[in-house]
Each structure stands twice: as C-alpha cells, then as structure tokens.
Amino acid sequence: MSEPNASLAMSAFLFAMALASTAQAGTAVVVNGNFDTSLLGWDLSGTPAPTWSMLDYQNNPGSGSALLSNAEAQAGARLYPLRQCVSLATAGSHAIEADGFLPAGHAGGRLVVSFATRAVADCSGGANSLGGYFVQSNGSWVHGSMDFVVNPPFTYLDVTLGIEKDGAGGLLSGNFDAVQVIDRERIFANGFEVAGLP
C-alpha cells in the first residue's frame, strides 16, 4: 500500500474508533435493556407477570425482548410491570429510547414508557422531572424516544415500562426491546457530534 493510502486508511480507522468510543460514552447504563436472554436487572410486578420472549426487534436469534400483558377487567387500564433505577453519570440533556411491538389486529391499546428523575439511589422519594410517551404499534416494531433534562441532585432515573388497553376484559400483550438512555452531554464531550446518533 502506498504511503498516502496507508495514511488515509489509518486516519479512517482512528476516526471510526473515535466514533465508537464517543457513541459508547453517550449511553447511560441500563442493565439488560436488550433483554438478550432474560429479564434480569429489572423489577417485575403484576399479574400476569412479564416474561422473556424470543421475539427480537432486529430478528436476532441470539436475543429477545420483554413480553408485557394486561388482563385487567376495566377499560383503559394501564399497568407498569417492569421497572429499573438507572444511575446517570452527568446532569444535563438526556433521552430515553425503546422499541415496542403489538400484534397486528389487536383490540386496542399501546405500550408506555414513563420516567422520573430522583435524588435517591434506589429511586425512592420525590421526583424532579417526570415524563413519558406511548409506543403505538400494530404488527411491526416501532421506535420511541423522548428528551429530558437532569438537574442535580436528581441523577437517578426511575424507568417504568407499561402496557395500556382500551377495552374492558380480555388480554393485550406486547413486547419491549432496546431500552436505553442517551447522555447527550457526553456525546458532545469530544467536541463533535456522532453522525447517526439521536
């Protein structure tokens, strides 16, 4: 390889490594947000209890997702069967993202991502920022995201994943996958934005 080509190849390699390290630095630690083989790392509640599913948002045979179900008798019932307290490294701008799936032709409902910033490491006590969003799906995986701001000392994120159904009775089930928290402050820490990141 000629010297100019070798230099160009080395520059490209170093740039790719910088992008990779910056992208990793921009992701806060959600334990088992990809639900690769289980629901470990999440607090489970409710009846029916959430279970692990082989269905994966990228059709990865080596991974899976969390299956949530709602069998409440009343219409408009919302349950939050999965919860995790995430420690955030920095204050400032963040985003919470997740992919969701509901089967085609379901009777009516949606998946729900909710969050609150808290000052205590176990996510107890009062909240500072509160928010959430619906993931509307009908037979395909749908990506959801919402920005929020962390103000000290509220540097713990209480993440809850829920499922809401419109009708009374019956059963609605849906899947969550690829749950992550993006630390936007750290994405810009190296002086440039990584292309392709939210």
Secondary structure as GFF3:
##gff-version 3
##sequence-region A 1 198
A	DSSP	alpha_helix	3	25	.	.	.	ID=ss1
A	DSSP	beta_strand	27	28	.	.	.	ID=ss2
A	DSSP	beta_strand	43	44	.	.	.	ID=ss3
A	DSSP	beta_strand	51	53	.	.	.	ID=ss4
A	DSSP	beta_strand	65	70	.	.	.	ID=ss5
A	DSSP	beta_strand	78	87	.	.	.	ID=ss6
A	DSSP	beta_strand	92	101	.	.	.	ID=ss7
A	DSSP	beta_strand	109	118	.	.	.	ID=ss8
A	DSSP	beta_strand	127	135	.	.	.	ID=ss9
A	DSSP	beta_strand	142	150	.	.	.	ID=ss10
A	DSSP	beta_strand	156	165	.	.	.	ID=ss11
A	DSSP	beta_strand	172	183	.	.	.	ID=ss12
A	DSSP	alpha_helix	184	187	.	.	.	ID=ss13
###
